[in-house]
Amino acid sequence: MSSLMTLEVRATFPDWLNKLKQYGEEVYPRFIWFIWLGFFGIATFINVCSILWAWRRRRSPHRSPSLTQNNGSSLKRLPSAILTGSRIVAYRWRIPAVNMTFLEILLTCCYIIVLFCFEFLNTQHLGIRYFANRAGHIAGAQLPLIVALSSKNNMVQLLTGVSHEKLNLMHRVTSRVTLVMVWVHWWAKHTQAFDYLEEAWKACGWVAGIVFSIMVLISLQPIRKRFYEFFYLTHVLLSLIFLILAIIHCNNASPPVPQYIYPCFIVWGLDRIGRLLRYLVVNNFIRTKGSAGELELLNHDALRLTIKRRVPWGWRAGQHAFLAFPTINPTQSHPFTIATIPDANNEIKENELTFVIRVRTGFTKSLRDHVQSDGTCQLRVFLDGPYGAPPDITPYDTCIFLAGGSGISYTLPRLAEIIRQASKSEACARRVTFVWVVRERSHIRWISSRLTSTLSAVPSTLSLDLSVSIYVTSSAEELPGQGYTESSDSSRSSKSDLEKQPSNVINEKEGIDAEVSALENAGVQICTGRPNIPEILEAEVGKSVGPVSVDVSGPAPLVSTVRSTLSSSFAGPLSVLKGGPTIQLNVESFTM
């Protein structure tokens, strides 16, 4: 009877089908990786081309306006028009339901299609026997990619120029799609009457699937944003548990497939070693007294942190750092944009790093409560950074900076850096427009001295058309067609505490007139009301004789207005065909 069953099985599953099953489990996961490597290769090629274009622009002399613009269309501008159209579709069109750009949606769909095509390819009419184990192999093969996309120090950022906070979105996408693949593996083995408790390695695989599911569940945005500290700690702990369970499961599978898990530990370990070395160098643990920073309460909803550190490798304008305050919470670190640039004449000594911290809830509210007793305090702080890959704007003739509220932390150092580069003939900028929108007049004090010193440092011999405007919206009513309404979430959470502020907290009215006067003397226009963002952008693009860069940071309505405006006809492909400039949009946002 037993021999008859064996003959029946062999007849049902001939050798060629067994080889097909084995081929799908062993080779298809590699094919998927070849596709990812090809994609990273394309992204790297685009990044290299951008770097070479920027280098060529900086080396070539400025072309005269007559050679740059004319009234007719030209096929010579077709590549630039195609580039403009692709930028609009890929980066400026946003899908409201999922809050993702068209490019991010496209990459997500491609990822899903590739994984599931290889999952069910050559499965003999979707026979469970052929895709049950394959689902586990494909899911396991994605783990190194998932870990790499979550790392702050990784080769993907180095090669493609995409910063880690933007790669983190794809980390979440790949994790969730891989979880579905784990569920397919789970369900298929259950259908085959797979006994999970028969052996330890099988039980480890079953528990690993549960742990992975919990990790993805608590990473969903409502939970992640509301309970970020809980999410972060559990995510790190569960990740370690999951990888240990997964390696036990994969090492004892038939055949063993440890090659999926070991790279995860290598990638994770290299990232942690890099962060540790950076942490030790920047914070100089030999001189523990130098770890203190000055925390200052600017007003009811803003703090300013100033620290001095020696950062041997410097930092670029627009980069951010993770700050940890042991006396507040030793287990937490949070990202904040560095609002200053390195001192060009201070390469050996310590540089001053300033952070403008907007008070919300949770961690930032704890910081405000800590400093509220006397308005300023010395606080021990550790810095991990800098991180981020802000785009290079040196090859652009016109640079436009738009900020709302604490978004000034990003645009102000970008302004200071482009002025410094232009004065050294390291940038092509001829025209710079800077707009900052604040809700209250007292908010100008956040960066007034820094902005004044930046403008005062502009050489008189520099041929640069510079326009700086600050809009105060608190006393202005909403005007039709202006396209931007500043969020008031933070005001609702903080203004109720105004009467509770101590008398020695920085007075929000005292001294503001002197600072505003200093800004006006430096050439800053102080306006009341809301800026007409579409009108400003269209006017600046119309005046430009070369490529335009637009940097924006601030509330979502401001960013949305800029995106939609730069998708209009004056910034579109037809305008470029007729001699209009190409436009690059850089959006700074760090979402948890």
C-alpha positions, 0 to 999 in steps of 0.5 A, a space after each residue: 500500500 505504501 509503495 502504491 502511494 509513493 508511485 502515485 505521488 511520483 506520478 502526480 509530481 514528476 521530476 520536472 515539476 519538482 525542479 520547477 518548484 525548486 527553481 521558483 523558490 531558489 531563483 525567483 527571489 534572486 530575479 527580484 533582487 536583480 530588478 531592484 539592483 537595476 532600479 537602483 542603478 537607474 536612480 544612481 545614473 540619474 543622480 550622477 547626471 544631475 551632479 555632472 549637469 550641476 558641475 557643468 553649469 557652475 563651470 560655464 559662463 552665464 549665458 545672456 538672456 537673448 540666448 536663453 529666451 525667445 518667443 518661438 518654440 524650438 525642438 532643442 528645448 524638447 528634452 527640457 520640456 519632457 523633464 518639466 512634464 515628468 517633474 510635474 507628474 512625478 513629484 507635484 501631483 499628489 494623491 490626496 487619499 493616501 498622501 503620496 506623490 504619483 511617483 511614490 504610488 507608481 513605485 508602490 504598484 510596481 513593487 506589488 506587481 513584481 512580487 506577486 508576478 514572481 509569486 504566482 508565475 509557473 504555479 501550474 494553475 495556482 497550485 498551492 504546492 508551488 507557491 507556498 514555500 516560494 512566498 516565504 522565500 520571496 518574503 525573506 529575500 525582501 528583509 535586507 531591503 527593508 532594513 536598508 531602507 530604514 537605515 540612516 547610513 546606507 548605500 542607497 542614499 549615497 548612490 541615489 541622493 535620496 535622503 533617509 527620511 524619504 526612503 523611510 516611506 518606501 521602508 513602510 511600503 516594502 514592509 507592508 507588501 512583504 507582510 502580505 507575502 508572509 500571510 500568503 506563506 502562512 495561509 498556504 502552509 496552513 492549507 497543507 495541514 502544516 503542524 507549526 508545533 511539530 518542531 521548534 523551527 516551525 513554531 519560530 516561523 509562526 511566531 515570527 509572522 505574528 511579531 511582524 504583523 504586530 510591528 506593521 500594525 503599530 507602524 500605521 500612521 494614527 498609532 505612530 503619530 499619536 504614540 511615537 515613543 511607544 512605537 519607536 521602542 517597540 519597533 526596535 525591540 520587535 525587529 530584533 525578536 523577529 530577526 532572531 526568530 526568522 533566522 532560526 526558521 530559515 536555518 532549519 528549513 529544507 533547504 536552509 536559506 540563511 542568506 536572507 537574514 544574515 545581510 540584515 544584521 550586517 546592514 543594521 550593524 554597519 548603520 549602528 556602528 556609523 551612528 555610534 562613531 558619529 555620536 562619539 566624535 560630535 559629542 566629544 565624550 572626553 569633555 563631558 562639560 561641553 555637552 550642554 546647550 542653551 535652551 531659550 523660551 522665545 514665546 509661548 510656542 517656540 524654543 531656541 536651542 543653541 549648542 557648540 560642537 566640533 563637526 569635523 565633516 561639517 554639514 550642509 544647509 538644510 540637513 537635520 540632526 537627532 537631539 537627545 536630552 538625557 534629563 528629559 527622557 534618556 530613551 528618546 531622540 527627535 529630528 530637528 533641522 539645523 538653522 545655521 551653517 558652518 562658520 567658514 572661518 572656524 574649521 578647527 574650533 567648535 561651530 554654533 548649531 541653532 535649532 528652532 523648536 516649535 512647541 506641540 505636544 509630548 516631547 516638545 511640551 516637556 522641553 517647554 515645561 522644563 525651561 518655563 521656570 526662568 525662560 532660559 536654562 543650560 541643558 545636557 544634549 547629545 547630537 546625532 548627525 548631521 543627516 539628510 541630502 538637501 538638493 544642490 541649488 548652485 546651478 540655478 539662476 533663480 533661487 526662491 525660498 518659501 517658509 511658513 512658521 518653523 520652516 524657516 529653520 530649513 530656508 534660512 540656512 539655505 539662503 545663507 549658503 547660496 549667498 556665501 557660494 555666490 560670493 565665491 563664484 561657486 553658484 550661478 544664482 543671479 536672483 534670490 527671493 526669500 519669503 517667510 510667513 509667520 502668524 505673530 509679529 513676535 515670531 520674527 524674533 526667532 531668527 531676526 539676528 541671524 537673518 540680519 547678520 546673513 544679509 549684512 554679510 552680502 558683499 557690496 560687489 556681488 551682482 545678486 538681485 536679493 529680495 527678502 520679505 516677511 509676512 505677518 498674518 495675525 491681523 490679516 483676514 483671509 483674502 480670496 485667491 491667495 491660496 494659503 492659509 496657515 495652520 493654527 493647531 499650535 496656537 490652540 494648544 499653547 495660547 491658553 497658557 499665556 497668563 501662566 508665563 512667569 514675568 522673566 520669560 522673554 517679553 514678546 513685545 519688548 524689543 521687537 520694534 528694534 529688531 524689526 527696524 534692524 531687519 528693515 535697515 538690512 533691506 527686509 520688507 515687513 508686510 501685513 497679511 498673507 502672501 499671494 504665493 501663486 502671484 509671487 511664483 509666476 512673477 519670479 519665474 517670468 523674470 528668470 533667464 535660466 533654471 529656477 529652484 524653489 525650496 519650500 518648508 512649512 505647513 501642508 497648505 503652503 506646500 500644497 499651494 506651491 505644488 499646485 502653482 508649479 503645475 500651472 501652465 506658466 511652469 509647464 512643458 509648453 512654457 519651456 518649449 517657448 523659452 521659459 525656464 525649467 523649475 525644480 521643486 524641493 520640499 522639506 518635510 519630516 513626517 513620523 
